[in-house]
Amino acid sequence: MREGCGLDYSFADAGDGPAIFVILLSGFIVVGAALIVEVKYQPPFWLHAVLWFPHPAGHAGPLRMIKGL
């Protein structure tokens, strides 16, 4: 409960559902893309690391929006 206005935010508890949804969806996209790149081009491991390591940073944007829904 907020002390300033007395509004109770307990009705809007999003829990972990939106986080799991975003992680699974973006993980599915990134793993699919990594598999396609591996099969088509067969790049070395270090290139996979450079291409797919920034993937967790992509969770921050959609996670905030989906938690708000």
All heavy atoms as a GROMACS GRO file, in nm:
protein
  526
    1MET      N    1   0.084  -0.117   0.000
    1MET     CA    2   0.000   0.000   0.000
    1MET      C    3   0.089   0.124   0.000
    1MET      O    4   0.184   0.132   0.074
    1MET     CB    5  -0.092   0.001   0.121
    1MET     CG    6  -0.172   0.127   0.123
    1MET     SD    7  -0.315   0.147   0.224
    1MET     CE    8  -0.392  -0.001   0.247
    2ARG      N    9   0.056   0.217  -0.084
    2ARG     CA   10   0.131   0.343  -0.088
    2ARG      C   11   0.083   0.432   0.024
    2ARG      O   12  -0.036   0.450   0.046
    2ARG     CB   13   0.110   0.412  -0.221
    2ARG     CG   14   0.175   0.332  -0.333
    2ARG     CD   15   0.191   0.415  -0.453
    2ARG     NE   16   0.260   0.538  -0.418
    2ARG     CZ   17   0.350   0.594  -0.496
    2ARG    NH1   18   0.382   0.538  -0.608
    2ARG    NH2   19   0.407   0.706  -0.463
    3GLU      N   20   0.178   0.488   0.093
    3GLU     CA   21   0.143   0.571   0.207
    3GLU      C   22   0.090   0.708   0.165
    3GLU      O   23   0.011   0.768   0.237
    3GLU     CB   24   0.263   0.587   0.299
    3GLU     CG   25   0.304   0.456   0.362
    3GLU     CD   26   0.424   0.471   0.452
    3GLU    OE1   27   0.456   0.585   0.489
    3GLU    OE2   28   0.485   0.370   0.483
    4GLY      N   29   0.132   0.758   0.049
    4GLY     CA   30   0.093   0.892   0.008
    4GLY      C   31  -0.055   0.904  -0.024
    4GLY      O   32  -0.123   0.994   0.021
    5CYS      N   33  -0.110   0.811  -0.103
    5CYS     CA   34  -0.249   0.824  -0.146
    5CYS      C   35  -0.338   0.711  -0.097
    5CYS      O   36  -0.459   0.715  -0.116
    5CYS     CB   37  -0.257   0.834  -0.297
    5CYS     SG   38  -0.200   0.685  -0.380
    6GLY      N   39  -0.279   0.605  -0.041
    6GLY     CA   40  -0.359   0.494   0.010
    6GLY      C   41  -0.400   0.393  -0.096
    6GLY      O   42  -0.482   0.306  -0.068
    7LEU      N   43  -0.346   0.403  -0.218
    7LEU     CA   44  -0.381   0.309  -0.324
    7LEU      C   45  -0.309   0.177  -0.302
    7LEU      O   46  -0.188   0.173  -0.283
    7LEU     CB   47  -0.345   0.366  -0.460
    7LEU     CG   48  -0.378   0.279  -0.581
    7LEU    CD1   49  -0.528   0.250  -0.589
    7LEU    CD2   50  -0.331   0.345  -0.708
    8ASP      N   51  -0.382   0.067  -0.307
    8ASP     CA   52  -0.326  -0.066  -0.286
    8ASP      C   53  -0.297  -0.130  -0.422
    8ASP      O   54  -0.386  -0.149  -0.504
    8ASP     CB   55  -0.426  -0.152  -0.209
    8ASP     CG   56  -0.372  -0.288  -0.174
    8ASP    OD1   57  -0.248  -0.306  -0.181
    8ASP    OD2   58  -0.452  -0.376  -0.140
    9TYR      N   59  -0.168  -0.162  -0.447
    9TYR     CA   60  -0.128  -0.221  -0.575
    9TYR      C   61  -0.126  -0.374  -0.572
    9TYR      O   62  -0.078  -0.436  -0.666
    9TYR     CB   63   0.012  -0.172  -0.614
    9TYR     CG   64   0.013  -0.031  -0.666
    9TYR    CD1   65   0.077   0.070  -0.597
    9TYR    CD2   66  -0.046  -0.001  -0.786
    9TYR    CE1   67   0.080   0.199  -0.645
    9TYR    CE2   68  -0.045   0.129  -0.836
    9TYR     CZ   69   0.019   0.227  -0.765
    9TYR     OH   70   0.021   0.354  -0.813
   10SER      N   71  -0.177  -0.436  -0.471
   10SER     CA   72  -0.171  -0.582  -0.462
   10SER      C   73  -0.255  -0.649  -0.571
   10SER      O   74  -0.229  -0.764  -0.609
   10SER     CB   75  -0.217  -0.630  -0.325
   10SER     OG   76  -0.353  -0.597  -0.303
   11PHE      N   77  -0.354  -0.581  -0.628
   11PHE     CA   78  -0.436  -0.637  -0.734
   11PHE      C   79  -0.359  -0.650  -0.865
   11PHE      O   80  -0.398  -0.725  -0.954
   11PHE     CB   81  -0.561  -0.550  -0.757
   11PHE     CG   82  -0.531  -0.416  -0.815
   11PHE    CD1   83  -0.530  -0.397  -0.952
   11PHE    CD2   84  -0.503  -0.308  -0.733
   11PHE    CE1   85  -0.501  -0.272  -1.006
   11PHE    CE2   86  -0.475  -0.183  -0.786
   11PHE     CZ   87  -0.474  -0.166  -0.923
   12ALA      N   88  -0.248  -0.579  -0.881
   12ALA     CA   89  -0.173  -0.577  -1.006
   12ALA      C   90  -0.042  -0.654  -0.996
   12ALA      O   91   0.054  -0.623  -1.065
   12ALA     CB   92  -0.145  -0.434  -1.046
   13ASP      N   93  -0.037  -0.758  -0.914
   13ASP     CA   94   0.085  -0.837  -0.900
   13ASP      C   95   0.103  -0.926  -1.022
   13ASP      O   96   0.023  -1.017  -1.046
   13ASP     CB   97   0.078  -0.922  -0.773
   13ASP     CG   98   0.203  -1.003  -0.751
   13ASP    OD1   99   0.308  -0.964  -0.805
   13ASP    OD2  100   0.197  -1.105  -0.681
   14ALA      N  101   0.206  -0.899  -1.102
   14ALA     CA  102   0.229  -0.975  -1.225
   14ALA      C  103   0.300  -1.106  -1.198
   14ALA      O  104   0.291  -1.199  -1.278
   14ALA     CB  105   0.310  -0.892  -1.323
   15GLY      N  106   0.373  -1.118  -1.090
   15GLY     CA  107   0.445  -1.241  -1.061
   15GLY      C  108   0.555  -1.267  -1.162
   15GLY      O  109   0.613  -1.175  -1.220
   16ASP      N  110   0.583  -1.395  -1.188
   16ASP     CA  111   0.690  -1.432  -1.281
   16ASP      C  112   0.638  -1.472  -1.418
   16ASP      O  113   0.717  -1.503  -1.507
   16ASP     CB  114   0.769  -1.548  -1.223
   16ASP     CG  115   0.852  -1.507  -1.104
   16ASP    OD1  116   0.885  -1.388  -1.094
   16ASP    OD2  117   0.886  -1.594  -1.021
   17GLY      N  118   0.509  -1.472  -1.438
   17GLY     CA  119   0.452  -1.514  -1.566
   17GLY      C  120   0.504  -1.436  -1.686
   17GLY      O  121   0.550  -1.495  -1.784
   18PRO      N  122   0.500  -1.302  -1.682
   18PRO     CA  123   0.549  -1.227  -1.798
   18PRO      C  124   0.698  -1.248  -1.825
   18PRO      O  125   0.739  -1.255  -1.940
   18PRO     CB  126   0.523  -1.081  -1.759
   18PRO     CG  127   0.414  -1.087  -1.658
   18PRO     CD  128   0.434  -1.215  -1.584
   19ALA      N  129   0.777  -1.262  -1.719
   19ALA     CA  130   0.921  -1.283  -1.739
   19ALA      C  131   0.946  -1.416  -1.809
   19ALA      O  132   1.027  -1.425  -1.902
   19ALA     CB  133   0.993  -1.279  -1.605
   20ILE      N  134   0.876  -1.519  -1.767
   20ILE     CA  135   0.894  -1.651  -1.829
   20ILE      C  136   0.849  -1.647  -1.974
   20ILE      O  137   0.914  -1.703  -2.063
   20ILE     CB  138   0.819  -1.758  -1.749
   20ILE    CG1  139   0.886  -1.776  -1.613
   20ILE    CG2  140   0.811  -1.889  -1.824
   20ILE    CD1  141   0.809  -1.862  -1.516
   21PHE      N  142   0.737  -1.579  -2.001
   21PHE     CA  143   0.687  -1.568  -2.137
   21PHE      C  144   0.788  -1.500  -2.228
   21PHE      O  145   0.816  -1.547  -2.339
   21PHE     CB  146   0.554  -1.493  -2.137
   21PHE     CG  147   0.496  -1.473  -2.273
   21PHE    CD1  148   0.442  -1.579  -2.344
   21PHE    CD2  149   0.494  -1.347  -2.332
   21PHE    CE1  150   0.388  -1.561  -2.470
   21PHE    CE2  151   0.442  -1.328  -2.458
   21PHE     CZ  152   0.389  -1.435  -2.527
   22VAL      N  153   0.844  -1.388  -2.184
   22VAL     CA  154   0.942  -1.314  -2.264
   22VAL      C  155   1.067  -1.397  -2.286
   22VAL      O  156   1.121  -1.404  -2.397
   22VAL     CB  157   0.976  -1.179  -2.198
   22VAL    CG1  158   1.096  -1.114  -2.265
   22VAL    CG2  159   0.857  -1.086  -2.204
   23ILE      N  160   1.117  -1.463  -2.182
   23ILE     CA  161   1.239  -1.542  -2.194
   23ILE      C  162   1.218  -1.660  -2.290
   23ILE      O  163   1.302  -1.688  -2.376
   23ILE     CB  164   1.285  -1.591  -2.056
   23ILE    CG1  165   1.338  -1.472  -1.976
   23ILE    CG2  166   1.392  -1.700  -2.068
   23ILE    CD1  167   1.363  -1.502  -1.830
   24LEU      N  168   1.105  -1.729  -2.278
   24LEU     CA  169   1.080  -1.842  -2.367
   24LEU      C  170   1.061  -1.797  -2.511
   24LEU      O  171   1.113  -1.860  -2.604
   24LEU     CB  172   0.957  -1.920  -2.319
   24LEU     CG  173   0.977  -2.003  -2.194
   24LEU    CD1  174   0.846  -2.068  -2.151
   24LEU    CD2  175   1.082  -2.110  -2.215
   25LEU      N  176   0.988  -1.689  -2.532
   25LEU     CA  177   0.964  -1.642  -2.668
   25LEU      C  178   1.094  -1.594  -2.734
   25LEU      O  179   1.126  -1.635  -2.846
   25LEU     CB  180   0.862  -1.529  -2.668
   25LEU     CG  181   0.824  -1.474  -2.805
   25LEU    CD1  182   0.756  -1.583  -2.886
   25LEU    CD2  183   0.732  -1.355  -2.789
   26SER      N  184   1.170  -1.510  -2.664
   26SER     CA  185   1.294  -1.461  -2.725
   26SER      C  186   1.397  -1.573  -2.735
   26SER      O  187   1.476  -1.576  -2.830
   26SER     CB  188   1.349  -1.342  -2.649
   26SER     OG  189   1.386  -1.380  -2.519
   27GLY      N  190   1.397  -1.665  -2.640
   27GLY     CA  191   1.487  -1.779  -2.648
   27GLY      C  192   1.457  -1.867  -2.768
   27GLY      O  193   1.547  -1.914  -2.837
   28PHE      N  194   1.329  -1.887  -2.794
   28PHE     CA  195   1.288  -1.965  -2.910
   28PHE      C  196   1.336  -1.900  -3.040
   28PHE      O  197   1.389  -1.966  -3.129
   28PHE     CB  198   1.135  -1.979  -2.911
   28PHE     CG  199   1.080  -2.052  -3.030
   28PHE    CD1  200   1.093  -2.190  -3.039
   28PHE    CD2  201   1.018  -1.983  -3.132
   28PHE    CE1  202   1.042  -2.258  -3.149
   28PHE    CE2  203   0.968  -2.049  -3.242
   28PHE     CZ  204   0.980  -2.188  -3.250
   29ILE      N  205   1.323  -1.768  -3.048
   29ILE     CA  206   1.365  -1.695  -3.168
   29ILE      C  207   1.517  -1.702  -3.184
   29ILE      O  208   1.568  -1.730  -3.293
   29ILE     CB  209   1.317  -1.550  -3.161
   29ILE    CG1  210   1.164  -1.546  -3.173
   29ILE    CG2  211   1.382  -1.465  -3.270
   29ILE    CD1  212   1.104  -1.412  -3.141
   30VAL      N  213   1.591  -1.680  -3.075
   30VAL     CA  214   1.737  -1.678  -3.083
   30VAL      C  215   1.793  -1.817  -3.110
   30VAL      O  216   1.884  -1.832  -3.194
   30VAL     CB  217   1.798  -1.617  -2.955
   30VAL    CG1  218   1.947  -1.638  -2.950
   30VAL    CG2  219   1.766  -1.470  -2.948
   31VAL      N  220   1.742  -1.918  -3.045
   31VAL     CA  221   1.791  -2.054  -3.069
   31VAL      C  222   1.759  -2.098  -3.212
   31VAL      O  223   1.842  -2.159  -3.279
   31VAL     CB  224   1.734  -2.153  -2.966
   31VAL    CG1  225   1.759  -2.296  -3.005
   31VAL    CG2  226   1.792  -2.125  -2.829
   32GLY      N  227   1.640  -2.064  -3.260
   32GLY     CA  228   1.605  -2.095  -3.398
   32GLY      C  229   1.698  -2.027  -3.497
   32GLY      O  230   1.746  -2.088  -3.593
   33ALA      N  231   1.726  -1.900  -3.471
   33ALA     CA  232   1.817  -1.826  -3.559
   33ALA      C  233   1.958  -1.884  -3.552
   33ALA      O  234   2.027  -1.896  -3.655
   33ALA     CB  235   1.819  -1.678  -3.523
   34ALA      N  236   2.003  -1.921  -3.432
   34ALA     CA  237   2.137  -1.979  -3.418
   34ALA      C  238   2.147  -2.112  -3.491
   34ALA      O  239   2.249  -2.142  -3.554
   34ALA     CB  240   2.170  -1.997  -3.270
   35LEU      N  241   2.042  -2.192  -3.486
   35LEU     CA  242   2.044  -2.320  -3.557
   35LEU      C  243   2.046  -2.300  -3.709
   35LEU      O  244   2.116  -2.370  -3.781
   35LEU     CB  245   1.924  -2.405  -3.517
   35LEU     CG  246   1.930  -2.463  -3.376
   35LEU    CD1  247   1.799  -2.531  -3.341
   35LEU    CD2  248   2.045  -2.562  -3.364
   36ILE      N  249   1.969  -2.204  -3.756
   36ILE     CA  250   1.968  -2.176  -3.899
   36ILE      C  251   2.106  -2.128  -3.945
   36ILE      O  252   2.158  -2.174  -4.047
   36ILE     CB  253   1.859  -2.072  -3.934
   36ILE    CG1  254   1.722  -2.135  -3.917
   36ILE    CG2  255   1.878  -2.017  -4.074
   36ILE    CD1  256   1.607  -2.037  -3.925
   37VAL      N  257   2.167  -2.038  -3.868
   37VAL     CA  258   2.301  -1.989  -3.902
   37VAL      C  259   2.402  -2.104  -3.900
   37VAL      O  260   2.488  -2.115  -3.988
   37VAL     CB  261   2.344  -1.876  -3.807
   37VAL    CG1  262   2.492  -1.844  -3.820
   37VAL    CG2  263   2.261  -1.751  -3.833
   38GLU      N  264   2.391  -2.192  -3.802
   38GLU     CA  265   2.484  -2.305  -3.792
   38GLU      C  266   2.471  -2.398  -3.911
   38GLU      O  267   2.571  -2.442  -3.968
   38GLU     CB  268   2.459  -2.382  -3.662
   38GLU     CG  269   2.544  -2.506  -3.647
   38GLU     CD  270   2.692  -2.476  -3.640
   38GLU    OE1  271   2.731  -2.372  -3.585
   38GLU    OE2  272   2.770  -2.560  -3.690
   39VAL      N  273   2.350  -2.429  -3.950
   39VAL     CA  274   2.329  -2.524  -4.061
   39VAL      C  275   2.370  -2.462  -4.195
   39VAL      O  276   2.433  -2.528  -4.278
   39VAL     CB  277   2.182  -2.570  -4.064
   39VAL    CG1  278   2.149  -2.646  -4.190
   39VAL    CG2  279   2.152  -2.655  -3.941
   40LYS      N  280   2.335  -2.333  -4.216
   40LYS     CA  281   2.364  -2.271  -4.345
   40LYS      C  282   2.510  -2.232  -4.363
   40LYS      O  283   2.568  -2.251  -4.470
   40LYS     CB  284   2.278  -2.146  -4.364
   40LYS     CG  285   2.140  -2.174  -4.414
   40LYS     CD  286   2.070  -2.045  -4.444
   40LYS     CE  287   2.063  -2.031  -4.594
   40LYS     NZ  288   1.980  -1.920  -4.638
   41TYR      N  289   2.571  -2.174  -4.258
   41TYR     CA  290   2.704  -2.114  -4.275
   41TYR      C  291   2.815  -2.185  -4.197
   41TYR      O  292   2.931  -2.163  -4.227
   41TYR     CB  293   2.700  -1.966  -4.233
   41TYR     CG  294   2.595  -1.888  -4.309
   41TYR    CD1  295   2.480  -1.844  -4.246
   41TYR    CD2  296   2.611  -1.860  -4.444
   41TYR    CE1  297   2.384  -1.773  -4.315
   41TYR    CE2  298   2.515  -1.790  -4.514
   41TYR     CZ  299   2.402  -1.746  -4.449
   41TYR     OH  300   2.307  -1.677  -4.517
   42GLN      N  301   2.783  -2.260  -4.095
   42GLN     CA  302   2.878  -2.331  -4.010
   42GLN      C  303   2.992  -2.240  -3.962
   42GLN      O  304   3.110  -2.267  -3.987
   42GLN     CB  305   2.934  -2.452  -4.082
   42GLN     CG  306   2.828  -2.553  -4.115
   42GLN     CD  307   2.880  -2.669  -4.195
   42GLN    OE1  308   2.990  -2.665  -4.249
   42GLN    NE2  309   2.801  -2.774  -4.203
   43PRO      N  310   2.958  -2.130  -3.893
   43PRO     CA  311   3.062  -2.039  -3.846
   43PRO      C  312   3.136  -2.099  -3.726
   43PRO      O  313   3.087  -2.192  -3.662
   43PRO     CB  314   2.983  -1.914  -3.804
   43PRO     CG  315   2.852  -1.968  -3.762
   43PRO     CD  316   2.825  -2.083  -3.853
   44PRO      N  317   3.253  -2.046  -3.693
   44PRO     CA  318   3.325  -2.094  -3.575
   44PRO      C  319   3.250  -2.056  -3.447
   44PRO      O  320   3.164  -1.968  -3.446
   44PRO     CB  321   3.460  -2.023  -3.582
   44PRO     CG  322   3.440  -1.908  -3.673
   44PRO     CD  323   3.328  -1.945  -3.766
   45PHE      N  324   3.287  -2.122  -3.337
   45PHE     CA  325   3.220  -2.100  -3.209
   45PHE      C  326   3.228  -1.955  -3.162
   45PHE      O  327   3.131  -1.900  -3.111
   45PHE     CB  328   3.277  -2.194  -3.103
   45PHE     CG  329   3.213  -2.173  -2.969
   45PHE    CD1  330   3.085  -2.219  -2.945
   45PHE    CD2  331   3.280  -2.107  -2.868
   45PHE    CE1  332   3.024  -2.198  -2.823
   45PHE    CE2  333   3.221  -2.086  -2.746
   45PHE     CZ  334   3.093  -2.132  -2.723
   46TRP      N  335   3.343  -1.892  -3.181
   46TRP     CA  336   3.359  -1.756  -3.132
   46TRP      C  337   3.260  -1.660  -3.201
   46TRP      O  338   3.212  -1.565  -3.141
   46TRP     CB  339   3.502  -1.706  -3.148
   46TRP     CG  340   3.547  -1.690  -3.291
   46TRP    CD1  341   3.610  -1.782  -3.367
   46TRP    CD2  342   3.527  -1.575  -3.373
   46TRP    NE1  343   3.634  -1.732  -3.494
   46TRP    CE2  344   3.583  -1.605  -3.499
   46TRP    CE3  345   3.469  -1.451  -3.353
   46TRP    CZ2  346   3.581  -1.515  -3.604
   46TRP    CZ3  347   3.467  -1.360  -3.459
   46TRP    CH2  348   3.524  -1.393  -3.583
   47LEU      N  349   3.228  -1.688  -3.328
   47LEU     CA  350   3.133  -1.603  -3.399
   47LEU      C  351   2.992  -1.623  -3.344
   47LEU      O  352   2.916  -1.527  -3.331
   47LEU     CB  353   3.137  -1.631  -3.548
   47LEU     CG  354   3.054  -1.538  -3.635
   47LEU    CD1  355   3.094  -1.392  -3.615
   47LEU    CD2  356   3.066  -1.575  -3.780
   48HIS      N  357   2.958  -1.746  -3.310
   48HIS     CA  358   2.830  -1.770  -3.243
   48HIS      C  359   2.823  -1.693  -3.112
   48HIS      O  360   2.720  -1.634  -3.079
   48HIS     CB  361   2.811  -1.919  -3.214
   48HIS     CG  362   2.749  -1.995  -3.327
   48HIS    ND1  363   2.622  -1.972  -3.372
   48HIS    CD2  364   2.797  -2.096  -3.402
   48HIS    CE1  365   2.594  -2.056  -3.470
   48HIS    NE2  366   2.700  -2.132  -3.491
   49ALA      N  367   2.932  -1.693  -3.037
   49ALA     CA  368   2.934  -1.623  -2.909
   49ALA      C  369   2.914  -1.473  -2.929
   49ALA      O  370   2.839  -1.408  -2.856
   49ALA     CB  371   3.065  -1.649  -2.836
   50VAL      N  372   2.977  -1.417  -3.032
   50VAL     CA  373   2.963  -1.274  -3.060
   50VAL      C  374   2.821  -1.242  -3.106
   50VAL      O  375   2.764  -1.140  -3.066
   50VAL     CB  376   3.067  -1.229  -3.165
   50VAL    CG1  377   3.038  -1.090  -3.216
   50VAL    CG2  378   3.207  -1.238  -3.109
   51LEU      N  379   2.764  -1.329  -3.188
   51LEU     CA  380   2.630  -1.303  -3.241
   51LEU      C  381   2.520  -1.319  -3.137
   51LEU      O  382   2.426  -1.241  -3.131
   51LEU     CB  383   2.600  -1.398  -3.358
   51LEU     CG  384   2.671  -1.370  -3.488
   51LEU    CD1  385   2.642  -1.482  -3.588
   51LEU    CD2  386   2.627  -1.237  -3.544
   52TRP      N  387   2.529  -1.422  -3.054
   52TRP     CA  388   2.416  -1.457  -2.967
   52TRP      C  389   2.435  -1.420  -2.821
   52TRP      O  390   2.341  -1.428  -2.743
   52TRP     CB  391   2.386  -1.606  -2.980
   52TRP     CG  392   2.377  -1.647  -3.123
   52TRP    CD1  393   2.458  -1.735  -3.188
   52TRP    CD2  394   2.285  -1.600  -3.222
   52TRP    NE1  395   2.422  -1.746  -3.320
   52TRP    CE2  396   2.316  -1.664  -3.344
   52TRP    CE3  397   2.179  -1.509  -3.220
   52TRP    CZ2  398   2.245  -1.642  -3.461
   52TRP    CZ3  399   2.109  -1.487  -3.337
   52TRP    CH2  400   2.142  -1.552  -3.455
   53PHE      N  401   2.554  -1.374  -2.780
   53PHE     CA  402   2.574  -1.337  -2.639
   53PHE      C  403   2.490  -1.217  -2.597
   53PHE      O  404   2.441  -1.214  -2.485
   53PHE     CB  405   2.723  -1.311  -2.612
   53PHE     CG  406   2.752  -1.283  -2.468
   53PHE    CD1  407   2.745  -1.385  -2.374
   53PHE    CD2  408   2.782  -1.155  -2.425
   53PHE    CE1  409   2.771  -1.360  -2.241
   53PHE    CE2  410   2.808  -1.129  -2.292
   53PHE     CZ  411   2.802  -1.231  -2.199
   54PRO      N  412   2.467  -1.117  -2.683
   54PRO     CA  413   2.385  -1.002  -2.641
   54PRO      C  414   2.236  -1.035  -2.625
   54PRO      O  415   2.158  -0.950  -2.586
   54PRO     CB  416   2.403  -0.901  -2.754
   54PRO     CG  417   2.524  -0.943  -2.826
   54PRO     CD  418   2.536  -1.090  -2.808
   55HIS      N  419   2.195  -1.154  -2.652
   55HIS     CA  420   2.055  -1.196  -2.646
   55HIS      C  421   1.987  -1.162  -2.514
   55HIS      O  422   1.874  -1.110  -2.516
   55HIS     CB  423   2.047  -1.343  -2.682
   55HIS     CG  424   1.940  -1.423  -2.619
   55HIS    ND1  425   1.823  -1.372  -2.572
   55HIS    CD2  426   1.929  -1.555  -2.596
   55HIS    CE1  427   1.748  -1.468  -2.522
   55HIS    NE2  428   1.811  -1.578  -2.535
   56PRO      N  429   2.046  -1.182  -2.395
   56PRO     CA  430   1.975  -1.146  -2.271
   56PRO      C  431   1.940  -0.998  -2.259
   56PRO      O  432   1.841  -0.963  -2.196
   56PRO     CB  433   2.072  -1.187  -2.160
   56PRO     CG  434   2.156  -1.293  -2.221
   56PRO     CD  435   2.170  -1.254  -2.366
   57ALA      N  436   2.015  -0.912  -2.323
   57ALA     CA  437   1.983  -0.769  -2.317
   57ALA      C  438   1.853  -0.739  -2.390
   57ALA      O  439   1.787  -0.639  -2.362
   57ALA     CB  440   2.097  -0.689  -2.377
   58GLY      N  441   1.814  -0.825  -2.480
   58GLY     CA  442   1.689  -0.806  -2.554
   58GLY      C  443   1.565  -0.833  -2.471
   58GLY      O  444   1.454  -0.805  -2.515
   59HIS      N  445   1.581  -0.886  -2.350
   59HIS     CA  446   1.466  -0.913  -2.264
   59HIS      C  447   1.416  -0.788  -2.194
   59HIS      O  448   1.300  -0.780  -2.157
   59HIS     CB  449   1.502  -1.012  -2.153
   59HIS     CG  450   1.541  -1.147  -2.203
   59HIS    ND1  451   1.463  -1.218  -2.290
   59HIS    CD2  452   1.648  -1.224  -2.177
   59HIS    CE1  453   1.522  -1.333  -2.315
   59HIS    NE2  454   1.635  -1.338  -2.249
   60ALA      N  455   1.501  -0.691  -2.174
   60ALA     CA  456   1.467  -0.576  -2.091
   60ALA      C  457   1.352  -0.493  -2.152
   60ALA      O  458   1.262  -0.452  -2.080
   60ALA     CB  459   1.589  -0.489  -2.070
   61GLY      N  460   1.356  -0.468  -2.280
   61GLY     CA  461   1.253  -0.385  -2.342
   61GLY      C  462   1.115  -0.447  -2.338
   61GLY      O  463   1.022  -0.389  -2.282
   62PRO      N  464   1.097  -0.566  -2.394
   62PRO     CA  465   0.963  -0.624  -2.395
   62PRO      C  466   0.914  -0.666  -2.256
   62PRO      O  467   0.795  -0.670  -2.231
   62PRO     CB  468   0.974  -0.746  -2.486
   62PRO     CG  469   1.114  -0.758  -2.527
   62PRO     CD  470   1.190  -0.641  -2.475
   63LEU      N  471   1.005  -0.696  -2.166
   63LEU     CA  472   0.964  -0.742  -2.034
   63LEU      C  473   0.886  -0.634  -1.961
   63LEU      O  474   0.782  -0.660  -1.902
   63LEU     CB  475   1.085  -0.783  -1.951
   63LEU     CG  476   1.054  -0.833  -1.810
   63LEU    CD1  477   0.964  -0.954  -1.817
   63LEU    CD2  478   1.181  -0.865  -1.738
   64ARG      N  479   0.932  -0.512  -1.969
   64ARG     CA  480   0.862  -0.402  -1.902
   64ARG      C  481   0.723  -0.380  -1.960
   64ARG      O  482   0.626  -0.358  -1.888
   64ARG     CB  483   0.946  -0.277  -1.917
   64ARG     CG  484   0.924  -0.182  -1.810
   64ARG     CD  485   1.026  -0.074  -1.811
   64ARG     NE  486   0.982   0.019  -1.709
   64ARG     CZ  487   1.043   0.125  -1.675
   64ARG    NH1  488   1.156   0.154  -1.732
   64ARG    NH2  489   0.995   0.202  -1.584
   65MET      N  490   0.713  -0.388  -2.092
   65MET     CA  491   0.584  -0.368  -2.157
   65MET      C  492   0.487  -0.482  -2.122
   65MET      O  493   0.370  -0.457  -2.090
   65MET     CB  494   0.604  -0.362  -2.308
   65MET     CG  495   0.475  -0.343  -2.384
   65MET     SD  496   0.499  -0.352  -2.562
   65MET     CE  497   0.546  -0.523  -2.582
   66ILE      N  498   0.534  -0.605  -2.126
   66ILE     CA  499   0.446  -0.719  -2.100
   66ILE      C  500   0.406  -0.726  -1.954
   66ILE      O  501   0.294  -0.764  -1.922
   66ILE     CB  502   0.513  -0.849  -2.149
   66ILE    CG1  503   0.516  -0.848  -2.301
   66ILE    CG2  504   0.440  -0.971  -2.099
   66ILE    CD1  505   0.585  -0.964  -2.364
   67LYS      N  506   0.495  -0.688  -1.863
   67LYS     CA  507   0.456  -0.684  -1.721
   67LYS      C  508   0.346  -0.580  -1.699
   67LYS      O  509   0.263  -0.595  -1.612
   67LYS     CB  510   0.576  -0.654  -1.634
   67LYS     CG  511   0.658  -0.776  -1.606
   67LYS     CD  512   0.758  -0.748  -1.499
   67LYS     CE  513   0.711  -0.826  -1.382
   67LYS     NZ  514   0.800  -0.849  -1.276
   68GLY      N  515   0.347  -0.474  -1.777
   68GLY     CA  516   0.244  -0.371  -1.765
   68GLY      C  517   0.107  -0.417  -1.816
   68GLY      O  518   0.004  -0.367  -1.771
   69LEU      N  519   0.109  -0.510  -1.910
   69LEU     CA  520  -0.019  -0.561  -1.961
   69LEU      C  521  -0.089  -0.641  -1.854
   69LEU      O  522  -0.205  -0.652  -1.846
   69LEU     CB  523   0.003  -0.647  -2.084
   69LEU     CG  524   0.049  -0.572  -2.209
   69LEU    CD1  525   0.077  -0.672  -2.321
   69LEU    CD2  526  -0.056  -0.473  -2.255
   0.00000   0.00000   0.00000
